[in-house]
């Protein structure tokens, strides 16, 4: 991408100066001009009210692929903790970086997050770009995009990975559009092309297509970086190791007045029992076999005694039996608990895509031919209305005894 100032339109108002995080703009003789610090983040383009700054994307033929190297993970955090998807991406990113014989680096934006920076290094990152500023305390699309685009243009990573969370799904497309890169959304698999094939060294990005009925592998051979959002819960989390990487502090200047949005209040929709699906080690999920919304009490009682979370199939959510934040599956949440108990769930491929990575799967269904039994560690063929109360009662007895 290249930036150009049209002097005949520039009034020297200074809005671009205020918007630039990196000090890449100055005002001289009542006209804006770029300094040597400009890294083409593009924040000035959106800030200019007079259309005096334009951005031009490079053509594919102009991109020198040899200048781009390294694997980046864009970190997410909430309430002082790293989100699980970030830890999963660090594990997967480490594998990709080792195959490419390059560095695994991470980008962390926020305010007062130095402790999280140290934690990220324990998950195998070779370097972490730490960007701290009060404007970045909570995620907002504009400033996060401006800062990360600038870093990408300056350091030129070959691969950039985001979690396919609400934040990642908002941020990644904006960055891709700004820098003219490709983006594969909602990936469930990442590989590096084998040296013996024509896709050698390319990122092979696999995602479900056509309602999960087939898997598509997508390549980005001619532009950089190669970018993907990755569904949380499908990759193995990185193991903690002795930190060997370093922290690169990035100095920026952000003006709250240049940010278009304000966060006035955050209202959390708490999940039953306060246990998040994607953080839960035990999930008890219900499907259409429950017969109605009132019977989810059986699921909740068992989940409570096990200290787990309540999950649900899409059919029950669509029927209005339970809120959507409980949904597990391709169009819901992907989970990876130690124990997943599927009650009255037949096992449609869309549901299996969101939970089949669970360590132990127990399926309870009266239909012995239900597809859920094909992936279950243990299968129970029977009436869930008899099995669940008996199981819950037995667990209560064991706890009290």
C-alpha positions as CSV (number, residue, x, y, z in Angstrom):
1,X,0.0,0.0,0.0
2,X,1.2,3.6,-0.7
3,X,-0.2,6.9,0.7
4,X,-0.4,10.2,-1.1
5,X,-1.3,13.6,0.1
6,X,-3.2,15.9,-2.3
7,X,-1.9,19.3,-1.4
8,X,-4.7,21.2,-3.1
9,X,-7.2,19.6,-0.8
10,X,-5.2,19.7,2.4
11,X,-6.1,22.5,4.9
12,X,-3.5,21.7,7.5
13,X,-6.2,21.0,10.1
14,X,-4.1,18.4,11.9
15,X,-6.7,15.7,12.1
16,X,-4.3,13.3,10.5
17,X,-1.6,14.3,12.9
18,X,-3.8,13.5,15.8
19,X,-4.9,10.1,14.3
20,X,-1.4,8.7,13.5
21,X,-0.2,6.3,16.2
22,X,3.4,6.3,15.0
23,X,4.2,10.0,14.5
24,X,4.3,9.5,10.8
25,X,2.7,12.9,9.9
26,X,3.7,16.4,10.5
27,X,2.3,19.9,9.5
28,X,4.6,22.2,7.7
29,X,3.6,25.4,5.9
30,X,-0.1,24.6,6.7
31,X,0.1,21.3,4.8
32,X,0.4,17.7,6.0
33,X,3.4,15.7,5.0
34,X,4.7,12.2,5.8
35,X,7.8,11.7,8.0
36,X,10.3,8.8,7.9
37,X,8.3,7.3,10.8
38,X,5.3,6.6,8.5
39,X,4.7,2.8,8.2
40,X,1.6,3.1,6.1
41,X,-0.9,2.2,8.8
42,X,-3.6,4.2,7.0
43,X,-5.1,5.8,10.1
44,X,-4.7,9.2,8.5
45,X,-6.9,8.2,5.5
46,X,-9.9,7.7,7.6
47,X,-9.2,10.7,9.8
48,X,-9.1,13.2,6.9
49,X,-12.4,14.9,6.4
50,X,-11.3,16.6,3.1
51,X,-10.3,13.4,1.2
52,X,-6.8,14.9,1.0
53,X,-5.1,11.6,1.7
54,X,-5.6,8.6,-0.5
55,X,-4.3,5.0,-0.2
56,X,-3.3,2.9,-3.2
57,X,-2.9,-0.9,-2.9
58,X,0.0,-2.6,-4.6
59,X,-0.8,-5.0,-7.4
60,X,0.0,-8.7,-6.9
61,X,2.9,-8.4,-9.2
62,X,4.5,-5.7,-7.1
63,X,4.6,-7.8,-3.8
64,X,8.1,-9.1,-3.1
65,X,7.3,-12.3,-1.2
66,X,11.0,-12.8,-0.2
67,X,10.7,-9.8,2.2
68,X,8.0,-11.5,4.3
69,X,8.9,-14.0,7.1
70,X,7.8,-15.1,10.5
71,X,4.5,-16.4,12.0
72,X,2.5,-13.9,14.1
73,X,-0.3,-14.5,16.6
74,X,-2.6,-11.6,17.5
75,X,-3.3,-12.1,21.2
76,X,-6.7,-11.6,22.9
77,X,-7.3,-11.1,26.6
78,X,-10.2,-10.3,28.9
79,X,-10.5,-9.6,32.6
80,X,-6.7,-9.9,33.0
81,X,-6.4,-13.3,31.4
82,X,-5.4,-14.6,28.0
83,X,-8.2,-16.1,26.1
84,X,-7.9,-19.8,25.5
85,X,-7.9,-19.4,21.7
86,X,-4.7,-17.3,21.9
87,X,-2.9,-20.2,23.8
88,X,-4.2,-22.6,21.1
89,X,-2.8,-20.4,18.4
90,X,0.6,-20.1,20.1
91,X,0.8,-23.9,20.1
92,X,-0.2,-24.2,16.4
93,X,1.9,-21.2,15.5
94,X,5.0,-22.9,17.0
95,X,4.5,-25.9,14.8
96,X,4.2,-23.7,11.7
97,X,7.2,-21.6,12.6
98,X,9.3,-24.7,13.2
99,X,8.4,-26.1,9.8
100,X,9.2,-22.8,8.1
101,X,12.4,-22.4,10.2
102,X,11.3,-19.0,11.3
103,X,10.3,-17.0,14.4
104,X,7.0,-17.3,16.2
105,X,6.0,-13.8,17.3
106,X,3.0,-12.4,19.1
107,X,1.3,-9.0,19.2
108,X,-0.3,-7.9,22.5
109,X,-2.3,-4.6,22.7
110,X,-3.8,-3.2,25.9
111,X,-3.0,-1.1,28.9
112,X,-1.2,-2.5,32.0
113,X,-0.8,-6.0,30.4
114,X,2.9,-6.6,31.0
115,X,2.1,-9.6,33.2
116,X,0.3,-11.2,30.2
117,X,3.3,-10.4,28.0
118,X,5.5,-12.5,30.3
119,X,2.9,-15.3,30.3
120,X,2.9,-15.4,26.5
121,X,6.6,-16.0,26.4
122,X,6.1,-19.2,28.5
123,X,4.0,-20.6,25.7
124,X,6.9,-20.6,23.3
125,X,6.9,-17.2,21.5
126,X,10.3,-16.0,20.3
127,X,9.3,-12.4,20.5
128,X,6.4,-10.3,21.7
129,X,5.4,-6.9,20.4
130,X,3.9,-5.1,23.4
131,X,1.8,-2.1,22.7
132,X,0.4,-0.3,25.8
133,X,-1.8,2.8,25.8
134,X,-5.0,3.8,27.7
135,X,-6.9,4.0,24.4
136,X,-6.2,0.3,23.9
137,X,-7.5,-0.8,27.3
138,X,-10.6,-2.3,25.7
139,X,-10.9,-3.6,22.2
140,X,-12.2,-1.1,19.6
141,X,-11.9,-1.8,15.9
142,X,-10.3,1.5,14.8
143,X,-7.3,1.9,17.0
144,X,-6.5,-1.8,17.1
145,X,-6.6,-1.8,13.3
146,X,-4.3,1.2,13.0
147,X,-1.7,-0.1,15.3
148,X,-1.6,-3.7,13.9
149,X,-1.5,-2.6,10.3
150,X,1.4,-0.3,11.1
151,X,3.3,-3.2,12.7
152,X,2.6,-5.6,9.8
153,X,3.8,-3.1,7.2
154,X,6.9,-2.4,9.2
155,X,8.0,-6.0,10.1
156,X,6.4,-8.0,7.3
157,X,5.3,-11.3,8.9
158,X,4.6,-14.1,6.4
159,X,1.6,-15.5,8.4
160,X,-0.8,-13.8,10.8
161,X,-3.3,-15.7,12.9
162,X,-6.3,-14.5,14.8
163,X,-8.9,-16.3,16.9
164,X,-12.3,-16.7,15.2
165,X,-13.9,-14.9,18.2
166,X,-16.2,-11.9,17.9
167,X,-13.1,-9.8,18.2
168,X,-11.0,-11.7,15.7
169,X,-13.9,-11.8,13.2
170,X,-14.2,-8.1,13.4
171,X,-10.5,-7.2,13.4
172,X,-9.1,-9.5,10.8
173,X,-11.2,-8.5,7.8
174,X,-10.6,-4.8,8.5
175,X,-6.8,-5.4,8.5
176,X,-7.0,-7.6,5.4
177,X,-8.9,-4.8,3.5
178,X,-6.5,-2.1,4.7
179,X,-3.3,-3.9,3.5
180,X,-4.8,-5.7,0.5
181,X,-4.2,-9.3,1.9
182,X,-6.3,-12.4,1.6
183,X,-8.1,-13.9,4.6
184,X,-9.5,-17.3,5.3
185,X,-12.2,-17.3,8.0
186,X,-13.1,-19.9,10.6
187,X,-10.3,-22.4,9.9
188,X,-10.2,-25.7,11.6
189,X,-6.8,-26.9,10.3
190,X,-3.5,-25.3,9.3
191,X,-0.5,-26.9,7.6
192,X,2.5,-26.0,5.6
193,X,2.8,-27.2,2.0
194,X,5.3,-30.0,1.6
195,X,8.5,-29.2,-0.2
196,X,7.8,-31.9,-2.8
197,X,4.6,-30.3,-4.1
198,X,3.8,-27.1,-5.9
199,X,2.4,-25.5,-2.8
200,X,5.7,-25.8,-1.0
201,X,6.0,-23.4,2.0
202,X,2.5,-22.0,1.6
203,X,0.0,-22.0,4.4
204,X,-2.8,-24.5,3.7
205,X,-5.9,-23.2,5.4
206,X,-8.7,-25.7,5.9
207,X,-12.2,-24.7,6.8
208,X,-15.7,-26.3,6.6
209,X,-17.8,-25.4,3.5
210,X,-21.4,-26.0,2.4
211,X,-22.7,-26.4,5.9
212,X,-19.9,-28.7,6.9
213,X,-20.5,-31.2,4.2
214,X,-17.0,-30.8,2.8
215,X,-13.7,-29.3,3.8
216,X,-12.1,-26.6,1.6
217,X,-8.3,-26.0,1.6
218,X,-7.5,-22.4,0.7
219,X,-4.1,-20.9,-0.4
220,X,-2.8,-17.4,-0.8
221,X,0.2,-17.7,-3.2
222,X,0.7,-14.2,-4.4
223,X,0.1,-11.7,-1.6
224,X,1.4,-11.4,2.0
225,X,0.7,-11.9,4.7
226,X,-1.2,-15.1,4.6
227,X,-4.0,-14.5,7.2
228,X,-6.5,-16.8,8.9
229,X,-9.0,-16.7,11.7
230,X,-8.9,-20.0,13.6
231,X,-11.9,-21.5,15.4
232,X,-11.2,-21.7,19.2
233,X,-11.4,-25.1,20.7
234,X,-10.1,-27.1,17.7
235,X,-6.3,-26.8,18.3
236,X,-4.3,-28.1,21.1
237,X,-3.2,-25.5,23.6
238,X,0.5,-24.7,23.8
239,X,2.4,-26.3,26.8
240,X,4.2,-24.0,29.1
241,X,8.0,-23.9,28.9
242,X,10.9,-21.9,30.2
243,X,10.6,-18.5,28.4
244,X,13.4,-17.9,26.0
245,X,11.9,-15.0,23.9
246,X,12.0,-11.3,24.5
247,X,9.6,-8.4,24.6
248,X,9.8,-5.5,22.1
249,X,8.0,-2.5,23.5
250,X,6.3,-0.4,20.8
251,X,5.9,3.3,21.4
252,X,2.8,4.9,20.0
253,X,0.7,8.0,20.5
254,X,-3.1,7.6,20.4
255,X,-5.6,10.4,20.9
256,X,-9.0,9.4,22.3
257,X,-10.5,12.3,20.4
258,X,-9.6,10.5,17.1
259,X,-11.4,7.3,18.0
260,X,-14.9,7.1,16.5
261,X,-16.5,4.9,19.2
262,X,-16.8,5.0,23.0
263,X,-17.5,2.1,25.3
264,X,-20.0,3.3,27.8
265,X,-20.9,0.0,29.5
266,X,-20.3,-3.7,29.2
267,X,-23.2,-6.0,30.0
268,X,-22.3,-9.6,30.4
269,X,-24.7,-12.4,29.6
270,X,-23.7,-14.9,32.2
271,X,-23.9,-18.6,31.3
272,X,-25.6,-21.0,33.7
273,X,-23.4,-21.5,36.8
274,X,-21.0,-18.9,35.6
275,X,-19.0,-21.5,33.7
276,X,-17.9,-20.5,30.2
277,X,-18.4,-23.2,27.6
278,X,-14.9,-22.7,26.1
279,X,-13.2,-22.7,29.5
280,X,-15.1,-25.6,30.9
281,X,-13.4,-28.9,31.6
282,X,-16.8,-30.7,31.7
283,X,-19.7,-30.1,29.4
284,X,-23.2,-31.7,29.6
285,X,-25.1,-31.0,26.4
286,X,-28.7,-31.6,25.5
287,X,-30.4,-32.2,22.1
288,X,-33.9,-32.7,20.7
289,X,-34.2,-35.9,22.6
290,X,-35.0,-33.8,25.7
291,X,-38.4,-33.2,24.2
292,X,-38.8,-29.6,25.5
293,X,-37.2,-26.7,27.2
294,X,-38.4,-27.7,30.7
295,X,-36.3,-30.9,30.5
296,X,-33.0,-28.9,30.3
297,X,-33.2,-29.0,34.1
298,X,-31.9,-32.5,33.9
299,X,-28.8,-31.2,32.0
300,X,-28.3,-28.4,34.4
301,X,-28.5,-30.6,37.5
302,X,-25.9,-33.0,36.1
303,X,-23.6,-30.1,35.0
304,X,-23.9,-28.5,38.4
305,X,-22.9,-31.7,40.3
306,X,-19.9,-32.1,37.9
307,X,-18.9,-28.5,38.1
308,X,-19.4,-28.2,34.4
309,X,-21.1,-26.1,31.8
310,X,-24.4,-26.6,29.9
311,X,-24.2,-27.1,26.2
312,X,-26.9,-27.5,23.5
313,X,-27.4,-28.5,19.9
314,X,-28.5,-26.1,17.3
315,X,-31.9,-27.6,17.0
316,X,-32.7,-26.8,20.7
317,X,-31.4,-23.2,20.3
318,X,-33.4,-22.7,17.1
319,X,-36.5,-24.0,18.9
320,X,-36.0,-21.4,21.6
321,X,-35.5,-24.0,24.3
322,X,-32.2,-22.4,25.5
323,X,-30.2,-19.2,24.8
324,X,-27.8,-19.3,21.8
325,X,-24.6,-18.8,23.9
326,X,-25.0,-22.5,24.9
327,X,-24.8,-23.8,21.4
328,X,-22.0,-26.1,20.5
329,X,-21.2,-26.8,16.8
330,X,-20.1,-25.4,13.5
331,X,-22.4,-22.3,13.9
332,X,-22.0,-22.2,17.7
333,X,-18.9,-22.7,19.9
334,X,-16.1,-25.2,19.4
335,X,-15.1,-26.8,22.7
336,X,-12.4,-29.1,23.9
337,X,-13.2,-30.2,27.4
338,X,-11.9,-33.2,29.2
339,X,-15.4,-34.7,29.4
340,X,-18.3,-34.1,27.1
341,X,-21.7,-35.8,27.8
342,X,-24.1,-35.7,24.9
343,X,-27.7,-36.3,26.0
344,X,-30.3,-36.9,23.3
345,X,-28.0,-35.6,20.6
346,X,-28.1,-37.6,17.4
347,X,-24.7,-36.3,16.2
348,X,-25.2,-34.2,13.0
349,X,-21.9,-33.4,11.4
350,X,-22.3,-29.7,12.3
351,X,-22.5,-30.5,16.0
352,X,-19.6,-33.0,15.8
353,X,-17.4,-30.3,14.2
354,X,-17.7,-28.3,17.5
355,X,-17.0,-31.0,20.1
356,X,-15.2,-34.0,18.6
357,X,-11.9,-32.9,19.9
358,X,-13.1,-33.5,23.5
359,X,-10.9,-36.0,25.4
360,X,-13.7,-38.2,26.6
361,X,-17.1,-38.3,25.0
362,X,-20.1,-40.0,26.6
363,X,-23.2,-40.4,24.4
364,X,-26.6,-41.1,25.8
365,X,-29.3,-41.9,23.2
366,X,-32.1,-44.4,22.8
367,X,-31.2,-44.9,19.1
368,X,-28.3,-47.3,18.8
369,X,-27.7,-46.1,15.2
370,X,-27.2,-42.5,16.1
371,X,-24.1,-41.0,14.5
372,X,-22.9,-39.7,17.9
373,X,-21.9,-43.3,18.8
374,X,-19.4,-43.3,16.0
375,X,-17.1,-40.9,17.8
376,X,-18.1,-41.6,21.4
377,X,-15.6,-43.0,23.9
378,X,-18.5,-44.6,25.8
379,X,-22.0,-45.0,24.5
380,X,-25.1,-45.6,26.6
381,X,-28.2,-46.8,24.7
382,X,-31.3,-46.0,26.8
383,X,-33.9,-43.5,28.0
384,X,-32.1,-40.3,29.1
385,X,-35.1,-39.6,31.4
386,X,-34.2,-42.6,33.4
387,X,-30.4,-42.4,33.0
388,X,-29.8,-38.7,33.9
389,X,-31.7,-38.6,37.2
390,X,-30.1,-41.9,38.3
391,X,-26.6,-40.7,37.4
392,X,-27.1,-37.3,39.1
393,X,-28.5,-39.0,42.3
394,X,-25.5,-41.4,42.4
395,X,-23.0,-38.6,42.0
396,X,-24.7,-36.6,44.8
397,X,-24.5,-39.7,47.0
398,X,-20.8,-40.1,46.2
399,X,-20.2,-36.4,47.0
400,X,-22.0,-36.5,50.3
401,X,-20.6,-39.8,51.4
